[in-house]
Amino acid sequence: MRLPELPPAMLLSAALNLALRAGLLPRAPLEALEGRVLRLEASGIDVGVSVTLSRGAFRAASGAPDVTIRASLRDYLALALRREDPDTLFFTRRLAIEGDTELGLVVKNTLDAVDWDALPAPLAQLSARLARK
């Protein structure tokens, strides 16, 4: 049974928009995503979400993706917690980019540039708690 994509895509869009407003995500490189569909897939469990940047804000998207980034949930979490470097995951084939690879590299490099130390206190505490597990 496949789960509906819209609720998690809307949640991811909201989180990305909060990160944009808080200045955690740099806007300039993300302009390459304007009107393009980015799909994030979790390998092994056949789950994915698609988002697009429209007029400077992320929104849930549908249709064929311009770029798909695929990794396991564990590897996505390792990236978010800075336990793994995106390049290491990419070159060990644990992170795959399909479609417009140039756009995928922009996304990967933008996420790598996020200043995770600038997270608001509640998110920083959650991140620290997850890092200890």
Steps between C-alpha positions, in 0.01 A plus 500: 500500500636840401455796729361830367776746413318829549506523884876430536578724200303782661683442830840504326400818313399668826829400666703626203306828499569546872869437432494758220331763718740432787798543268618142552479424128677733260251634244730584210604147398145372543375734227606223258206299641241762401228318307691171508393183680733348759420149617649351816465124525579262783658191351385162620154610610359650177409834658564839348385859492515764230534873556552805285605856560233740377532877543763451768308245710502123508181316413398136459534399135378234264608386159830377368794614711787697349733341752465212745722458804486156657651370825394285792319664791804424712726684255265802480508517879880464501520793257271715713697421815833559323613145570561446128624724224284511184805443280592187694147365463498588131833335420412188702173483302283545808367829360380500140413796280295431187371733232648849487816422694617862487182603681547209742851619580367851567253351749765276659748786533234734639400250766867446579537876555222518760623639830352236729643683802260785423193282563248645746548357850218238489623360169861507615403304811311244290796471263739448793273236649481313169876526457556315829288203391 
